[in-house]
Amino acid sequence: MLSQEEIAFYHENGYLTVENVLSADELDALQRVTDEFIERSRSISEHNDIFDLEPDHSYDNPRLRRIKEPVSHHEVYDQTLRHDGILDIVEQLIGKGVRYNGNKLNMKAGAHGAAVEWHQDWAFYPHTNDDLLAVGVAIDAMTEDNGCMLMVPGSHKTDLISHHENGVFVGAVADPDFKPHRVEKCLVGAGGISLHHVRTLHASAPNHSASPRRLLLFQYCSIDSWPLLGSPSYDAYISTVLRGQPVKRPRMDALPVIIPEPKPENAGSIFEIQEALQEREMAKQ
């Protein structure tokens, strides 16, 4: 459980790291299963419903950017989504009652695994309130060398920055004059977790180390939030509830929203969407 100091830090800064949330056995299972998926990807030469590939992915050198919706593909990922230790922490930050609205396993292969440009998750999936956060389960230690996440403290309290360029949603801050006022490294050991508010500006540089950086990401929401786009059926909403009782009256807060449309042609994951961005600063790091 979090201390009052940790809770206050999250609400003030919009992010937090917590060490040793998973047991050694739980971490070992995640590493083993993820290694198995990487091995399976050797025979894949194009993105598919499971794998998002680095441009230089090959049979001899399998390099993934993402496993899409891993919870749907293996029980170990599903068990981690429902991990009581993680959900206890989430409820301390967004209140009782939790559902989820997405999951992915982002990877940075050794030696220049893909960067992610500055963005706010809120730009992708605005809801009726912003008691939403992402949990990153560190399958490997997140370090400065291997492309840990970078956070702009307090940015969750500011206005939403446009993620459009030339009228197209590019999934990243496109203003050429944008300069984060302060950047903090989100460092956490394997088996620990990071948490960041849905409106916190974050990014990550390429992996300059020889080792992989694999981060299992879960998007958790307050139970009384409702997506403003692609509204699900009530049954679909109920299927995402992890704790608490479903509600029929979403909580509505006055929040800044920019509709994330239109998207680039053939856009899929954030990596593909951000390829439309003209100046990709993090990729140059």
C-alpha positions as CSV (number, residue, x, y, z in Angstrom):
1,M,0.0,0.0,0.0
2,L,1.1,3.6,-0.6
3,S,2.1,6.0,2.0
4,Q,0.4,9.4,2.3
5,E,3.6,10.9,1.0
6,E,3.5,8.8,-2.1
7,I,-0.2,9.5,-2.7
8,A,0.5,13.3,-2.4
9,F,3.5,13.0,-4.7
10,Y,1.3,11.4,-7.4
11,H,-1.4,14.0,-7.2
12,E,1.1,16.8,-7.3
13,N,3.4,15.5,-10.0
14,G,1.1,13.2,-12.0
15,Y,3.3,10.1,-11.8
16,L,4.9,7.6,-9.3
17,T,7.1,4.6,-9.1
18,V,6.7,1.7,-6.7
19,E,9.4,-1.0,-6.3
20,N,8.9,-4.7,-5.7
21,V,5.2,-5.0,-6.4
22,L,5.6,-8.4,-8.1
23,S,7.1,-11.4,-6.4
24,A,10.2,-13.1,-7.9
25,D,8.0,-16.0,-9.2
26,E,5.5,-13.5,-10.8
27,L,8.3,-11.6,-12.5
28,D,9.9,-14.8,-13.7
29,A,6.7,-16.0,-15.3
30,L,6.3,-12.6,-17.1
31,Q,9.8,-12.8,-18.4
32,R,9.5,-16.4,-19.5
33,V,6.2,-15.9,-21.3
34,T,7.4,-12.7,-23.0
35,D,10.6,-14.5,-24.2
36,E,8.2,-17.2,-25.7
37,F,6.3,-14.5,-27.6
38,I,9.5,-13.0,-29.0
39,E,10.5,-16.4,-30.2
40,R,7.2,-16.9,-31.9
41,S,7.6,-13.6,-33.7
42,R,10.6,-14.9,-35.7
43,S,8.3,-16.3,-38.4
44,I,6.4,-13.0,-38.8
45,S,7.5,-10.5,-41.4
46,E,4.7,-7.9,-41.1
47,H,2.6,-6.4,-38.3
48,N,-0.4,-8.5,-37.4
49,D,-3.0,-8.7,-34.7
50,I,-0.4,-9.7,-32.0
51,F,2.9,-8.3,-33.0
52,D,4.1,-4.7,-33.9
53,L,7.6,-5.1,-35.4
54,E,10.6,-2.9,-35.5
55,P,11.7,-2.0,-39.1
56,D,14.7,-4.2,-38.9
57,H,12.9,-7.2,-37.4
58,S,14.0,-10.5,-38.9
59,Y,14.0,-14.2,-38.2
60,D,17.6,-14.2,-37.1
61,N,17.2,-11.0,-35.0
62,P,13.6,-10.7,-33.7
63,R,12.8,-7.2,-32.7
64,L,9.4,-6.2,-31.5
65,R,7.9,-2.8,-30.6
66,R,4.8,-4.1,-29.1
67,I,2.7,-7.2,-28.2
68,K,-0.9,-6.0,-28.8
69,E,-3.5,-6.7,-26.1
70,P,-1.3,-9.3,-24.4
71,V,-4.1,-10.0,-21.8
72,S,-6.1,-11.6,-24.6
73,H,-3.1,-13.9,-25.6
74,H,-1.9,-15.4,-22.3
75,E,-3.2,-16.0,-18.8
76,V,0.0,-14.7,-17.2
77,Y,-0.7,-11.2,-18.6
78,D,-4.3,-11.5,-17.6
79,Q,-3.4,-12.4,-14.0
80,T,-1.1,-9.4,-13.8
81,L,-3.9,-7.1,-15.0
82,R,-5.9,-8.4,-12.0
83,H,-3.0,-8.4,-9.5
84,D,-4.3,-7.4,-6.1
85,G,-1.2,-5.5,-5.2
86,I,-1.5,-3.4,-8.3
87,L,-5.3,-2.8,-7.9
88,D,-4.9,-1.8,-4.3
89,I,-2.4,0.9,-5.4
90,V,-4.7,2.0,-8.2
91,E,-7.7,2.4,-5.9
92,Q,-5.6,4.6,-3.6
93,L,-5.1,7.0,-6.4
94,I,-8.4,7.0,-8.4
95,G,-10.9,5.8,-5.7
96,K,-12.8,2.6,-5.1
97,G,-14.0,0.7,-8.2
98,V,-11.7,0.0,-11.1
99,R,-12.1,-1.0,-14.7
100,Y,-9.6,-1.1,-17.6
101,N,-9.7,0.2,-21.1
102,G,-6.6,-1.1,-22.7
103,N,-3.4,-3.1,-22.4
104,K,-0.2,-3.5,-24.4
105,L,3.4,-4.6,-23.9
106,N,5.8,-2.0,-25.3
107,M,9.3,-3.2,-26.0
108,K,12.6,-1.6,-26.8
109,A,15.0,-4.1,-28.2
110,G,18.6,-3.7,-27.3
111,A,20.6,-1.1,-29.4
112,H,18.1,1.6,-30.4
113,G,14.7,0.2,-29.7
114,A,12.0,2.7,-30.8
115,A,11.5,6.1,-29.1
116,V,8.1,7.5,-28.2
117,E,7.5,11.2,-28.7
118,W,6.0,13.5,-26.1
119,H,2.3,12.9,-25.7
120,Q,-0.7,12.7,-23.3
121,D,-2.7,9.5,-23.2
122,W,-5.8,11.8,-22.8
123,A,-5.4,12.9,-26.4
124,F,-6.1,9.3,-27.5
125,Y,-9.0,8.3,-25.3
126,P,-10.8,11.2,-23.5
127,H,-13.5,10.2,-21.0
128,T,-16.2,11.8,-19.0
129,N,-13.7,12.3,-16.1
130,D,-10.0,12.0,-15.9
131,D,-9.6,9.6,-13.0
132,L,-7.6,7.4,-15.3
133,L,-4.0,6.2,-15.1
134,A,-1.6,3.9,-16.8
135,V,0.4,1.3,-14.9
136,G,3.7,0.1,-16.4
137,V,4.9,-3.2,-15.0
138,A,8.6,-3.4,-15.4
139,I,9.5,-6.8,-16.9
140,D,13.1,-5.4,-17.1
141,A,14.6,-2.6,-15.0
142,M,13.8,0.8,-16.6
143,T,17.1,2.8,-16.7
144,E,18.3,5.9,-18.4
145,D,20.4,3.9,-20.9
146,N,17.6,1.6,-22.0
147,G,15.0,4.3,-22.6
148,C,13.0,4.7,-19.4
149,M,9.8,6.8,-19.5
150,L,10.3,10.5,-19.1
151,M,7.7,12.6,-17.2
152,V,6.8,16.3,-17.1
153,P,5.8,16.8,-13.4
154,G,2.6,18.7,-12.9
155,S,1.6,18.6,-16.6
156,H,-1.6,16.7,-15.7
157,K,-2.9,19.9,-14.2
158,T,-2.4,22.0,-17.4
159,D,-4.4,22.3,-20.6
160,L,-4.4,19.6,-23.2
161,I,-1.8,20.3,-25.9
162,S,-2.8,19.7,-29.5
163,H,-1.6,16.4,-31.0
164,H,-2.5,17.5,-34.5
165,E,-0.2,18.6,-37.3
166,N,-1.6,20.0,-40.6
167,G,-5.1,19.0,-39.4
168,V,-4.1,15.3,-38.8
169,F,-3.9,13.6,-35.5
170,V,-0.2,12.5,-35.1
171,G,-0.3,11.1,-31.6
172,A,2.3,13.5,-30.2
173,V,2.8,17.1,-29.3
174,A,3.4,18.7,-32.7
175,D,4.1,22.3,-31.7
176,P,7.7,23.0,-32.8
177,D,8.1,25.5,-30.0
178,F,7.2,23.0,-27.3
179,K,9.8,22.6,-24.6
180,P,9.0,20.7,-21.4
181,H,9.6,23.0,-18.4
182,R,11.1,20.1,-16.4
183,V,11.7,16.4,-17.2
184,E,12.1,13.6,-14.7
185,K,13.3,10.1,-15.4
186,C,10.9,7.3,-14.4
187,L,13.4,4.8,-13.0
188,V,12.1,1.5,-11.6
189,G,13.6,-2.0,-11.1
190,A,12.2,-5.2,-12.6
191,G,9.1,-6.2,-10.8
192,G,8.2,-2.7,-9.8
193,I,5.6,-0.5,-11.4
194,S,5.3,3.1,-12.7
195,L,2.0,5.0,-12.7
196,H,1.1,8.1,-14.6
197,H,-2.1,10.2,-14.8
198,V,-3.9,10.1,-18.2
199,R,-3.0,13.8,-18.8
200,T,0.6,13.7,-17.8
201,L,3.1,14.5,-20.6
202,H,5.5,11.6,-21.1
203,A,7.9,10.2,-23.7
204,S,10.9,7.9,-23.9
205,A,14.2,7.9,-25.8
206,P,15.6,5.0,-27.8
207,N,17.3,2.1,-26.0
208,H,21.0,2.7,-26.1
209,S,21.9,-0.4,-24.1
210,A,22.5,-3.9,-25.2
211,S,19.6,-5.3,-23.1
212,P,15.8,-5.1,-23.8
213,R,13.4,-2.8,-22.0
214,R,10.0,-4.5,-21.8
215,L,7.1,-2.6,-20.2
216,L,3.7,-4.2,-19.7
217,L,1.1,-1.3,-19.7
218,F,-2.4,-1.4,-18.3
219,Q,-4.9,1.5,-18.6
220,Y,-7.1,1.7,-15.5
221,C,-10.1,3.9,-15.1
222,S,-12.5,4.9,-12.3
223,I,-15.6,2.8,-12.5
224,D,-17.8,5.9,-13.2
225,S,-15.8,7.1,-16.2
226,W,-17.2,6.6,-19.8
227,P,-15.3,7.0,-23.0
228,L,-16.3,9.9,-25.2
229,L,-15.4,8.1,-28.4
230,G,-16.3,4.6,-29.6
231,S,-18.8,4.2,-26.7
232,P,-19.0,0.5,-25.8
233,S,-22.2,-1.4,-25.1
234,Y,-23.2,-1.7,-21.4
235,D,-22.2,-5.4,-21.5
236,A,-18.8,-4.5,-22.9
237,Y,-18.4,-1.9,-20.1
238,I,-19.3,-4.5,-17.5
239,S,-16.7,-6.9,-18.9
240,T,-13.9,-4.4,-18.1
241,V,-14.9,-4.0,-14.4
242,L,-12.2,-5.4,-12.1
243,R,-13.4,-4.1,-8.8
244,G,-16.7,-2.6,-7.6
245,Q,-20.2,-2.5,-9.0
246,P,-21.0,-1.2,-12.5
247,V,-22.8,2.2,-12.6
248,K,-25.3,3.7,-15.0
249,R,-24.6,7.3,-14.3
250,P,-21.1,8.3,-15.4
251,R,-19.4,11.2,-13.6
252,M,-19.1,14.2,-15.8
253,D,-16.2,16.7,-15.2
254,A,-15.5,19.8,-17.2
255,L,-12.2,19.0,-18.9
256,P,-10.3,20.0,-22.1
257,V,-10.8,17.6,-25.0
258,I,-9.6,17.6,-28.6
259,I,-11.1,14.8,-30.8
260,P,-8.2,12.6,-32.0
261,E,-9.3,12.6,-35.7
262,P,-8.6,12.3,-38.5
263,K,-5.8,9.9,-38.1
264,P,-3.0,9.3,-40.7
265,E,-3.7,6.7,-43.4
266,N,-3.0,3.1,-42.3
267,A,-2.4,4.2,-38.7
268,G,-2.3,1.5,-36.1
269,S,-0.2,1.6,-32.9
270,I,1.2,4.8,-31.5
271,F,4.5,4.0,-33.2
272,E,2.8,4.1,-36.6
273,I,0.7,7.2,-35.8
274,Q,3.8,9.1,-34.7
275,E,5.6,8.3,-37.9
276,A,3.4,11.0,-39.5
277,L,5.0,13.6,-37.2
278,Q,7.4,15.8,-39.2
279,E,9.9,16.5,-36.4
280,R,10.5,13.5,-34.1
281,E,12.8,14.9,-31.4
282,M,12.9,11.9,-29.1
283,A,14.0,9.6,-32.0
284,K,17.1,11.8,-32.4
285,Q,18.2,11.2,-28.8
